Amino acid sequence: MPTSIDPQPAENEIECGRCGAYFHYELTRCPSCGVNLYEPESDSVSSVSRPVSEGWLEKIIRRLTRKPYPEDELFGAAINQVDLFGDLLFRVGGDRAAAERLVEFERHKNPQSNRTVWIRNAIQRWDYDNRNPGAN
């Protein structure tokens, strides 16, 4: 359970009711604990799909301990998106508002894409503009 609201989540972030992690509002599962935000959990059967390669003993242990699965298996795309946004944030000196404006600019240029593509394009545009200052 969340114990504090400091720091506040950004405009496009929500807080997980189970673990208190902040993440992008378009995600349907918390990248930290794996809770599905839009479907109620069943106590008898978890709604998370199980990896096929995992052994039966590991499955039983995970079910008994309610241990979440490795993030890469469940949230690979979301984690990549978070990493990309972190790269963009680093490039703009930690200015979250500037990073979101760059992503929003890319969204307006290419509305049919997704957030990962917008962030990747924003990084490429930032790198290009800062290598060639006279190109703007």
Residue frames as qw, qx, qy, qz and C-alpha x, y, z in Angstrom:
[[0.000, 0.887, 0.462, 0.000, 0.00, 0.00, 0.00],
 [0.340, 0.617, -0.061, 0.707, 1.19, 3.52, -0.69],
 [0.521, -0.535, -0.452, 0.488, 2.42, 5.23, 2.42],
 [0.176, -0.592, -0.011, 0.786, 3.19, 8.67, 1.05],
 [0.545, 0.752, 0.365, 0.069, 2.18, 10.88, -1.83],
 [0.004, 0.917, -0.324, -0.231, 5.52, 12.71, -2.00],
 [0.050, 0.271, -0.246, -0.929, 6.68, 13.14, -4.66],
 [0.625, 0.439, 0.309, -0.567, 3.46, 13.63, -6.56],
 [0.637, 0.220, 0.654, 0.342, 2.95, 11.56, -9.74],
 [0.059, -0.177, 0.379, 0.906, 3.35, 13.44, -13.02],
 [0.540, 0.258, 0.026, -0.801, 0.27, 14.42, -15.06],
 [0.746, 0.256, -0.467, -0.400, 0.43, 11.24, -17.13],
 [0.315, 0.192, -0.891, 0.265, 1.25, 8.89, -14.26],
 [0.723, -0.482, -0.163, -0.467, -0.87, 6.98, -11.81],
 [0.170, -0.498, 0.760, -0.381, -0.03, 5.33, -8.52],
 [0.547, -0.060, -0.824, -0.133, -0.43, 1.60, -7.99],
 [0.628, -0.550, 0.024, -0.550, -2.89, 0.86, -5.21],
 [0.954, -0.204, -0.202, 0.083, -0.98, -2.25, -4.19],
 [0.790, -0.112, -0.109, 0.592, 2.68, -1.20, -4.10],
 [0.172, -0.878, -0.102, 0.435, 2.63, 2.60, -4.53],
 [0.493, -0.106, 0.465, 0.728, 4.77, 2.68, -7.69],
 [0.340, 0.707, 0.048, -0.618, 4.18, 5.47, -10.23],
 [0.420, 0.009, 0.751, 0.510, 3.83, 4.52, -13.88],
 [0.153, 0.066, -0.409, -0.897, 2.35, 5.77, -17.16],
 [0.543, 0.167, 0.437, -0.698, -1.43, 5.86, -17.14],
 [0.689, 0.339, -0.382, -0.514, -1.79, 3.90, -20.42],
 [0.232, 0.240, -0.938, 0.091, -0.37, 0.72, -18.86],
 [0.737, -0.331, -0.321, -0.494, -2.87, -1.86, -17.67],
 [0.873, -0.325, -0.303, 0.199, -0.53, -3.58, -15.19],
 [0.331, -0.906, 0.260, 0.031, 1.81, -2.19, -12.59],
 [0.665, 0.553, -0.476, 0.158, 5.42, -2.77, -13.74],
 [0.091, -0.560, 0.675, -0.471, 6.51, -3.16, -10.13],
 [0.452, -0.129, 0.778, -0.418, 4.08, -5.69, -8.63],
 [0.044, -0.019, -0.902, -0.430, 2.11, -6.92, -11.67],
 [0.269, 0.454, 0.701, -0.480, -1.39, -6.10, -10.43],
 [0.135, 0.422, 0.645, 0.623, -3.95, -5.68, -13.21],
 [0.037, 0.129, 0.270, -0.953, -5.56, -2.28, -12.75],
 [0.477, 0.062, -0.231, -0.846, -8.72, -2.98, -14.71],
 [0.742, -0.129, -0.594, -0.284, -9.66, -6.56, -13.85],
 [0.621, -0.603, 0.336, -0.373, -10.34, -7.73, -10.30],
 [0.209, 0.418, -0.881, 0.071, -7.97, -10.42, -9.09],
 [0.871, -0.231, -0.305, -0.308, -9.32, -13.84, -8.31],
 [0.476, -0.654, 0.547, -0.216, -8.02, -15.37, -5.09],
 [0.896, -0.054, 0.441, -0.020, -8.00, -18.89, -6.52],
 [0.749, 0.302, 0.356, 0.470, -6.46, -18.30, -9.95],
 [0.207, -0.592, 0.128, 0.768, -4.16, -15.46, -10.93],
 [0.589, 0.750, 0.231, -0.193, -5.06, -13.61, -14.14],
 [0.018, 0.776, -0.544, -0.319, -1.39, -13.37, -15.14],
 [0.918, 0.324, -0.201, -0.110, -0.42, -15.81, -17.89],
 [0.722, -0.538, 0.407, 0.153, 2.27, -18.22, -16.82],
 [0.241, 0.663, -0.638, -0.308, 5.46, -18.77, -18.79],
 [0.945, 0.129, -0.205, -0.218, 5.49, -22.18, -20.45],
 [0.619, 0.430, -0.581, 0.306, 9.16, -22.90, -19.70],
 [0.269, -0.526, 0.543, -0.597, 8.75, -22.54, -15.94],
 [0.329, 0.013, -0.940, 0.087, 8.72, -25.80, -13.96],
 [0.526, -0.564, -0.544, -0.332, 5.75, -26.96, -11.93],
 [0.591, -0.425, -0.453, 0.515, 7.57, -26.48, -8.63],
 [0.214, -0.025, -0.013, 0.976, 8.36, -22.86, -9.44],
 [0.301, -0.424, -0.464, -0.717, 4.72, -22.32, -10.39],
 [0.608, -0.566, -0.556, 0.020, 3.53, -23.65, -7.04],
 [0.502, -0.310, -0.285, 0.755, 6.08, -21.56, -5.12],
 [0.039, 0.161, 0.181, 0.969, 5.10, -18.41, -7.01],
 [0.438, -0.512, -0.524, -0.522, 1.41, -19.08, -6.35],
 [0.637, -0.527, -0.505, 0.249, 1.95, -19.75, -2.63],
 [0.451, -0.351, -0.158, 0.805, 4.23, -16.75, -2.07],
 [0.273, 0.891, 0.352, -0.093, 2.33, -14.51, -4.51],
 [0.410, -0.489, 0.345, 0.688, 5.72, -13.58, -5.94],
 [0.538, 0.742, 0.009, -0.401, 5.41, -11.63, -9.21],
 [0.874, 0.276, 0.244, 0.316, 6.98, -12.96, -12.36],
 [0.490, -0.254, 0.202, 0.809, 10.14, -11.40, -13.74],
 [0.214, 0.711, 0.128, -0.657, 9.40, -7.99, -15.21],
 [0.039, 0.387, -0.656, -0.647, 10.90, -8.81, -18.58],
 [0.091, 0.219, 0.952, 0.195, 8.35, -11.56, -19.19],
 [0.077, 0.700, 0.679, -0.206, 5.33, -9.45, -18.36],
 [0.050, 0.938, 0.172, -0.296, 6.35, -5.88, -19.04],
 [0.667, -0.025, 0.339, 0.663, 9.14, -5.98, -21.62],
 [0.262, 0.632, 0.367, 0.630, 7.62, -3.24, -23.79],
 [0.318, -0.917, -0.187, -0.152, 6.72, -1.05, -20.81],
 [0.680, -0.569, 0.131, 0.443, 10.20, -1.40, -19.33],
 [0.557, 0.211, 0.352, 0.721, 11.72, -0.48, -22.69],
 [0.025, 0.819, 0.329, 0.470, 9.46, 2.56, -22.79],
 [0.517, -0.848, -0.055, 0.104, 10.53, 3.58, -19.29],
 [0.703, -0.270, 0.249, 0.608, 14.20, 3.15, -20.25],
 [0.389, 0.489, 0.376, 0.684, 13.72, 5.25, -23.38],
 [0.186, -0.908, -0.233, -0.293, 11.95, 7.97, -21.41],
 [0.663, -0.663, 0.057, 0.343, 14.81, 7.89, -18.89],
 [0.616, 0.062, 0.316, 0.719, 17.26, 8.42, -21.75],
 [0.129, 0.719, 0.347, 0.588, 15.22, 11.35, -23.01],
 [0.458, -0.874, -0.160, -0.022, 15.00, 12.79, -19.50],
 [0.709, -0.393, 0.150, 0.566, 18.78, 12.52, -19.17],
 [0.471, 0.345, 0.350, 0.732, 19.27, 14.36, -22.47],
 [0.069, -0.781, -0.261, -0.563, 17.05, 17.27, -21.38],
 [0.164, 0.388, -0.516, 0.746, 18.83, 17.58, -18.04],
 [0.127, -0.254, -0.855, 0.433, 16.06, 16.00, -15.96],
 [0.305, 0.170, 0.090, -0.933, 13.41, 18.51, -17.07],
 [0.311, 0.278, 0.906, -0.067, 10.32, 16.29, -17.14],
 [0.382, 0.726, 0.310, -0.480, 8.13, 19.01, -18.63],
 [0.206, 0.658, -0.508, -0.516, 10.56, 19.48, -21.53],
 [0.133, -0.130, 0.964, 0.188, 10.70, 15.74, -22.14],
 [0.356, 0.489, 0.759, -0.243, 6.89, 15.50, -22.18],
 [0.339, 0.760, -0.007, -0.555, 6.69, 18.48, -24.58],
 [0.082, 0.477, -0.757, -0.439, 9.09, 16.71, -26.95],
 [0.206, 0.150, 0.967, 0.021, 7.00, 13.52, -26.79],
 [0.351, 0.656, 0.503, -0.440, 3.82, 15.53, -27.33],
 [0.234, 0.675, -0.356, -0.602, 5.40, 17.21, -30.37],
 [0.023, 0.223, -0.921, -0.318, 6.18, 13.80, -31.85],
 [0.290, 0.379, 0.844, -0.245, 2.65, 12.63, -31.04],
 [0.381, 0.721, 0.182, -0.549, 1.21, 15.52, -33.07],
 [0.196, 0.579, -0.611, -0.503, 3.54, 14.75, -35.98],
 [0.375, 0.128, -0.890, -0.227, 2.72, 11.03, -35.99],
 [0.568, -0.245, 0.328, -0.714, -0.61, 10.43, -34.17],
 [0.909, 0.041, -0.262, -0.322, -1.08, 6.85, -35.35],
 [0.536, 0.326, -0.703, 0.335, 2.08, 5.61, -33.56],
 [0.712, -0.583, -0.390, 0.045, 2.49, 4.66, -29.92],
 [0.354, -0.925, 0.140, -0.004, 4.31, 6.29, -27.02],
 [0.778, -0.314, 0.361, 0.407, 7.45, 4.19, -27.47],
 [0.581, 0.468, 0.356, 0.563, 7.84, 5.40, -31.05],
 [0.006, -0.952, -0.122, -0.282, 7.17, 8.99, -30.01],
 [0.572, -0.768, 0.229, 0.175, 9.85, 8.82, -27.31],
 [0.760, -0.037, 0.408, 0.504, 12.34, 7.21, -29.70],
 [0.407, 0.693, 0.310, 0.508, 11.65, 9.92, -32.30],
 [0.242, -0.964, -0.012, -0.109, 11.98, 12.64, -29.67],
 [0.698, -0.527, 0.318, 0.366, 15.41, 11.27, -28.70],
 [0.658, 0.256, 0.422, 0.569, 16.51, 11.16, -32.33],
 [0.168, 0.873, 0.237, 0.392, 15.27, 14.71, -32.93],
 [0.458, -0.880, 0.098, 0.083, 17.00, 15.94, -29.76],
 [0.733, -0.288, 0.382, 0.483, 20.28, 14.32, -30.77],
 [0.528, 0.503, 0.400, 0.555, 20.05, 15.69, -34.30],
 [0.019, -0.945, -0.168, -0.282, 19.18, 19.21, -33.17],
 [0.513, -0.825, 0.199, 0.132, 21.98, 19.26, -30.62],
 [0.734, -0.091, 0.408, 0.535, 24.61, 17.93, -33.04],
 [0.305, 0.370, 0.413, 0.774, 23.60, 20.47, -35.67],
 [0.071, -0.537, -0.472, 0.695, 22.54, 23.62, -33.76],
 [0.147, 0.344, -0.236, -0.897, 21.96, 25.56, -36.98],
 [0.056, -0.160, -0.905, -0.390, 19.57, 22.91, -38.34],
 [0.114, 0.549, 0.695, -0.450, 16.52, 24.23, -36.47]]
